[in-house]
Amino acid sequence: MASRFAKEGIGEVLLAAQMSPQLQKLLPSDVMLSTPHLTKDEFHLLLEYPLDENWDDKYVSPRANRFIVHNDHKNPLLASLDTFYEKTAAFRPDLVIVSGLQMMDNFPIDFEVRRQRIQVLRQSLIDLRTNDPKVRIHFEMASFSEEILLKTITETIFPIVDSIGLNEQEVNNLYNLYTYGNISFVSDPYPRVALVLDQMRHLYSMLNSESTGRLTRIHVHTLAFQAILAKKGSNWKALMASSAKAALTAHRHTCGSEVIDVNKAKLIVDESFSTTRSDSNKRRIGFDAKN
């Protein structure tokens, strides 16, 4: 994400990460690190597989996805957090993005230690906003399978964020947590638009009731469509343009090319969709792919 901000023309980006000088060379020059260099990098192994991948004629993947393996002992404990907060005093960010907390998920260390680090993150964000009330905080969700961890994050971090970003699996997971009190390990890879919109409205209502109205934006990015919910009168502008840009950026990132090749893309969204599953408020929106 830091590299993408730099590519989009953001002049200065401060990244809370620890890495060696060799690894930092792979980042754009506009990306600054908040921590001293490491002598040895942490490695993550990403195994990606496409739609309909076949394993020994027993299993077929219903969607493209990835499996991540790591032995990282720094990121799960938010090792770069303290120096990042110190650097923000001079950096004075307009936007802070919190991500990577999924690294804590089922990490083999006492949960109380992880909970304390989340509390430190919370206090750092509160102090940051106290110093600059105009700064906005965005939380980027990820896949969580440890229920107590996700509950802790929703109780400590969500009440102080302005925006949340999540995909079709994560919105379903969060919806189940707030509605039924448990997380979901399986979700529809191609959910209907009306279902996602209803989930977003429900989450917006629940999160605002628990966070005293701080949340003003939810962005759900799926394989088929982008959906952004924003509070009327908020500072989040150009929502239609940002939705289109998000879709194009996702295509470029997935295909590894700045050129949009329609031959490498597949239109998944339906020709029309309902704005809700509620019969009393239902409205149908047509979609013309050629225009």
N, C-alpha and C positions, 0 to 999 in steps of 0.2 A: 504494500500500500504506500509505503514511503517513496518507493521508486516511481509509482504511478503519479503521485502528487508532483514530483519533480518533473516528470515528462509532460504533465499538464500545464507547466509554467509557473507553479508555485515557487517563489524565489528562495524561500528558506524552509527546510523541513528538519525537525529534530526527532531522531529515532531513539527510543529507549531500547537498546539492544547491546549485547556484548559479542564482539567478534574480533578476529585477528586482522592485522593490517592487510593481509593478502585477500581476505574475504571482503573487506571494505572497498577494495578497488573495484569490485563488481557493482557497487552502488553509484548512482549519479553524484557528481561533485557537490550538488546542492543539498545532499542529505548529510546531516551532521549527526554524530553519535553522542549520546549523553554520558557514556561510560568509557573508562580506560580500555585499551586494547587487551585482548586475551592472547596468550601464547599458543593456545590450542583451541580450535573451534569445536563446537558441538555439532554433531551430524544427525540429520533426520532422513530416513529412507521413505520415499513416497512411491507407492506401487499403484499406478493408474490402470484402469481397465475400461474398455468401451461398452456401449450398449450391446447386448446379446453375446457377450464374452462367454465361452463355454469352458467349464472345468470338468474334464474327465467324463463328459457326457452325463454328469449328474446335476450340475447347477448351471443356470444361465442368468446372467445379470440383467435385471429389469431396467437398468439405467447406467449411464457412465458414472463412475465414482472413483474414489481413491482410498487406499489404506496406508496409514502412516505409522512407522515404527521409529522409536527414538530411545536414546539413553541419556537424555538431557537432564542435568541436575541443577541448572541455573534458572532457566525460564519458568519451570513449575513453582519456583519460590520467588518469582518476580525480582530477581537479583539486581536488575537495572533500575528498579523503581526509585530508590533513594536519590541517586545521582541525577535522574531525570527531573525530579521535582526541584532540585537545587538549580538546575540549568534553566528552568522555566522562568525564574525571577528576571533574568536578563533577556531571555528569548521572547517572552510575552506572547504566547500563542493566541491565535484567534479561535482555533479549533483543536481539541484534544480527542484523539481516537483511542479507545481502550479495546484491546483485542488480545488473543492468545491465552485467555484464562482456561481454555480447554486443556492446556498443558497440565493443569492441576488434576484433571479428571483421573481418578483411581491411581494417582501417583503414590508409590509405596513409602509414604511418610505419614506420621500421625496427623489426623485431620485437624486437630487443634492448631498445629503449626501453620497449616494452609489457611485456616480461618483467620489467624492473626495477621497473616500477610494480606489477606483481602481487606481486613480492617485498616491496615496501613495504607492501602490503595485508596480506600474510601476517604480517609482523613486527608490524604494528599490532594485529592480532587476537591474536597471541601475547602481546604486552605487555598488552593489555586483559584477557585471561584471567589473566595473572600478578597483576595488580592486584586482580582479583575472580574467584576460581576458580568462583563460582556462576553467572556469566553464561553463557548459552547462545547458540550461533551457528548461524543457519540460512542455508543457501545456496539461493537460488532460481534454478534453471536457466533457460536460454533456448535458442533455436536457434543452433547453431554450425556453420559450414561450413569453418572453418580448422582443420585437424587439429592442427597444432602448438600453436595457442592452447588448444584444449580439453585436450590432453595436459598442457600447462603448468599449467592450472588444476587438473586432477585431481591432479597431483603436488605442488602447492604449497598449495592452499587446502583441498581435500577432507580431508586428514589432520587438520585442526584444527576441523572443523565437527561439530556435534551432530546436525544435521538437514538433509535435502535435499528440495526440492520440485520436481516436474517433470511435464510433461504426456506424452501418449501418444507424441508424436514424439520428445521429449527422452529419455525412458526407453529407447526403442529405439536412439537414437543413442549414448547412454552404454553401453548393453549391448554394442553392436557394438564400441565402442572397447575395452572391457575383455576381450571374448571373442575378437575377431578382429584387434584392433589398428588398426582404421580406423573412420571415421564413416560414417553412413548418411544419404543425402540424401532418401530416400523411405521412408515408413512407412505402415502401415495406419491410416487415420483412425478405424476402429472395431475395435480389436484385441479379441480374446477375453479374458475376465477371467483365465482360467487362464494364458494366455501372459504377461500383465502381472505376475501374482503370481509366476510362475517367474522372470521377469526381475528383479523386486524382491528375491527371495531371493538370487539369484546376485550382484546388485550389493551387497547388504548383506554377504554373505560376502567378496567381493573387497575392498570398501572397508574393512572392519574388519581384514582381514589386512594391509592396507597402512597403516592409520592407527592401529594399536595399540588398536583397540577404542573409538575416540572416538565414532563414529557410532551413534546410538541410535534414529533415526527416518528413514523415507522416506515421503513423501506423493506419490502419483501421482494427478493430477486429469485425467480424460479427459472427452470430450464425453458419455459414457454413464454413467460411474460414478466414485466416489472410492475410493481404496484407501490405507490407512495401515498401514505396518509399523513396529512399535515394539518395542524390547527389553523383555523382562519385567523388572519392577522399576525401570524408568526413571522419570524425573519427568514424562513425557508422559502426561497423564491425560485422561479423558473422550473417548476416541478415537471412540466411536460418535457421540456428540453433535457432536464437531468435524467428523466426516465429513458428517453431515447439514447442519451449518451451512455447510460449504464448498460443498455442492451448491446450497443456497439462495442463498448470496452470489454464486455464479457466475451463477445465473439473474438475480438482481437487477442485477448489473453488466452483463450482456449485453443485457438488455431495457431498461436505463436506468430502472428503476422499483423502488421499495421494496415494491410489491404483487406477490405471486406470482400470476400469471395462468396457469392451467393451459391455457388456449386458445392461449397463446404457447409452450407447452412440448411437447416430443415425447419419449416414453419410448423410449430406444434399447436399453437393457440387455435381455438375454434373460430369459425366464421362470425360468430356472435356469442355474447355471454350475458348473464344476468348480473345485476349489481348486488343481489342478495338472494338468499334462499327463502326469505320471508315473503309470503304471498301478498301481504298488505302493502309492502314497499317495493315490490319487484319492478325492475325496469330493464329492458333488454337493449343492449348496445351492439350495433353491427360493426363488423370489422372488414375493411376492404384492403386486402394485402397489396393491391396494385397502386393504391393511392395513400 
